[in-house]
């Protein structure tokens, strides 16, 4: 059963929301990197093709992290070599350092993302760096990427809570984020890596930044707050939202991190609010139901489950 057959959602707008939202689809990277098995390249390529068919224009394709740390994405070069790039669709890849950048350049990538930590402990566990010294690793990567004409996005993890340190000070998150923007990142994605944020906390953090138009949000749904947090961010002026088709994903370095905000759940809400996304919900649901079959388990997305009964 499709969304049109259900007859919902009715379009009823709500004040102080953007007219359109860019969805940064992370299912093929952030979603599949947390799978216990390695998904075949052919399946990943089909997944990306189907996502493009559904109207998603930003598809984070893979990561050039060392295979030892994320074996699920060890096939990054093979995947990019086999990718049929669509007009109007960008395929960013995650790079951890200059070696990752070298591999991205060899693969003809035009958009990259780097990932930083807002906390000392996660910087140590995820990057083997201190909170301050992580920037020594980013600086040459970003400067070389910009010189080569690449667009660079910055991720910041643990923006709202850390499983080892607990509460994260707003000033600390803002300091990390602003430093990445000053370094040359075109956009900053603020990550609720373990899914503990609430709407008031989201509003407070966003108020700490000088230019909300350069911010994106990346919520995990551990406590069921991802959609409400997204709505709070949109009301603050954010117009780019990260999400994962079918709600795939987590974080291999933080066991308490569950799946990402499901793209279908996000599109259902935005469709109902009259906010343009360019995404065909029925095609997207079909894609996530197909991927769930490949993985051998039901999709975590509430909308996918409701429309595929």
N, C-alpha and C positions, 0 to 999 in steps of 0.2 A: 504494500500500500504506500503511495507517495504522499508528499505533503499537500499536493493539489487535491487529491482524493479526500483527504481528511477535511480540507476546507479551512485549515488554520495554518499559520496564525493570521487573525484579522490585523490589518495595518492600523495601528493607533499610535500616533507620534507622542513624544514626550519632550518637554522643554530642555534646552541647553545641551542638546546632543549634536554631534557633527552630522552633516548630510550624507557623508560616505566614510567608510572605514576600510583601510587596507589590511587584509589578512595575510600575515606572514606564516605560511604553512611549514611546520617543522616535523611533520610525521615521518618523512623519509629519513631524517637524520636523528632528531631528538627522540622520535618515537621508536625507531627500529634499533637504536644503539642500546636500548635497555632490554632487548629480547634475549632469552636464554640460549636461543639457537641462532645461527647465522642464516639470514634470509637470502636465497639465491639472487644473483644479480639480475637475472631475467625477470624475477618477480618485482624487484625494486624498480626496474625500468618501466614495467607495466604499471606499477603504482603511480609513478611520476607522470606517465602519460595520461592515466585516468584522471588524476588530480588536475592536470592542465585542461582536459576536456570539460571538467566541471566548472572551469572559469577562474581557478586560482592563478594569480599572476606572479606570486613570489613563492618559489618552492625550494626550501633549503634542502639541498640534494644529499650531502654527505659531509664527512669530516676527514681532514688529513692528520688527525691525532695518531700517534704511534700505535700500530696494531696490537702491541702488548697490552695497552691500556683499554682499547676499545676494539676487540677483535671482530665485532659485528660489522665494523665499517672498514675492515682491512682491504676491501675491494674497491676503494674510492676511485683509484685511477681507472680501473676496468669499467666501473659504472659510468664515469664521465666520458670515457672513450666511446661507449655505446649509446650515449644519450642523444636523442633527437630533440634538439632545442627548438622550442616554439617561438614564433614571433610574439613579442609582447610579454613574454614570460622570462623572469630572471631566476637563475639557479645558484644562489649563494652557497658557499662551503665554509665550514669552520676550520680555522687554522690556529694552532697553538703557539707557533714560533716561526723563525725564519726558514727552517727546514720544511715545515708545512707550507709556507708561502712558496718556496721553490717548487714543490710538487703541484701546487695550485696553478702557478704560472705555466708550468709544463703542460698542464691539462687545459689551458686556454680559459681559465676562470676569469670572470669580470667583476664578481662581487664576493668579498670574503667577510667573515666575522671573527673577531677575537673574543675570548671569554676571560673575564676578570672576577675576582672575589671581593665581596664587601667586608669579609671577616678574615682575621688572622689564621684561624684554624683551617678554614676551607681553602685558603690560599696555599697553606702547607700541604694539605691532603690532596688537593686537586692539581696544583701547579708546582708543588715542591719549591715554593717561594714564600717570602714574607709578604705581608700586605703591601709594604712599600716597594720591595724589590721586584714585585711582579711587573712593574712598569718598565724596568730595565729590559725585560724580555719583549714587551709590547712595542717599545719605541722604534727599534730598527725594522720590525715587521711592518708597522703602520707606515713609516716613512718610505720604505721601499715599495710597498703596495700603492701608495698614493703617487709616487714617482712613475710607476708603471701604468697609471691611469685607472687603477681599480677603485671601486667603492668599498669603504670599510665600515662595518657596523661593530659596535661594542656591546657585549653582554656583561651584565653584572649579576652574579649569583648571590644568594642569601641576603637579599635586600630587606626582608621583613622578619627574619628569624633564622637562627642557626642551631642545628641539633646539638652542637657541642658548647656553644657560647650563650645560647638563649637569645635574649632581646638584642637587636642591633640598633645602635644609635643612628638617628636620621642623618646627623652631620657627617658621620663616617661614610654612609652610602653616597651622599651627595658629593663628598670630596672625591671618592673614587670615580663616580660618574662624570663629574665635571672635568676631571683630569683626562679621561678618555676622550671627551668631546674636544678639549683643547689640543689633544694630541693629533686630531684630525678625523675622528670617527664622525660620519655623517648622521648617525642615529645611535641612540642608546636604548637597549632593551633591559628593563628592570625586572629581575626574576624573583618570584616567590618560590624558591627552589623546593621548599618542603611544605608549601601550601598552607601556611598558618595565618596569612594576612586577613584582615577584615577591612571593610570599606573606609572607615575613618582613618585607619592607618595608611591606606593607599592615598587618600586625599592629603594627609599630612606630609607624606614623603614627596609627592608631586609638587606641593607648594614650596618645597625647599630648592627646586631647580629654577634656573633663570629663564629657560626657554622650553616650555612643555611641548612645543611643536616638534622638537627633535627627539622626543621620548616615545618608546613603545613599552608595552607591558607583556609579561610572560608569567601566567599564573598556573599553578598546579592545583588540583582539586581534592587534595587530601581531606579537607574538612568541609567539602561541598561549597566553598566560597568563591570559586573561580569566576562564575558569571556575575555575582554581585560585585565583586572587586573590579571586574572589567567595566561594568556600568558606571561605577564610581570614577574610574579613570577617564572614561569617555566624557563624563560631565565636567571633568577638569581640563578637557581640551586635547586629550590623547586621541590620535586618529589611526594608529597602527597597533594591531593586536596579534600576538603570537598565539597559534593554536595548532592542534595536531589532529588530523583526520582520524575519526574513531576513538579519540581520547588516548591514543598510544603514547607510551613513554614514561619517563621517570628520570632518575639520575643515578648512574652507576656508582657515584661517590657519596651518595647520601641515601641510606636505606629507607628513611622515612618519607622520601619523595615518591609519591604515586603518580598517576597519569597526568598528562597535560590537560588543559581545557580542551574539550572536544570541539573541533571545528563545526560540526553539525549543530551542536548545542548553541554555539555562538551565532551561527547564521540564522537559526530559528528565532533567537531573540532579536537580532538586528532586523530581520525581515519584518517581524511584528512591530518594530518601532519605526519602520519606514526608512531605515538607514541602508544606503546602497553598499553592496559588497561585490557585485558582479558574479556571484557564485550561484550555480544551479543546485539547489539543495537536493533534489531527487537524484541527480547524477552523483553528487558527493556521497549520499547515503549508499547508493549502489556500490560505489568504490570502496567504502569502508566495510560494507558487508562482505564484499569479495576478499578484502585483505584479512578480515577476521577468519574466513574460511582457510586462507593460506596459513594462518598462524594456529588454526585448530582450536579457537576459543571464541566466545561471544565478544562483541565490541563493548567496551565500557560506556560508550556514548548513550545517553538516555534517548536522544532523538533517533539514533540508528536502531535501537531496540524497539522503540515505539512504532517506527515506520516499516519494520521488517518482520512484524509478527505474522 
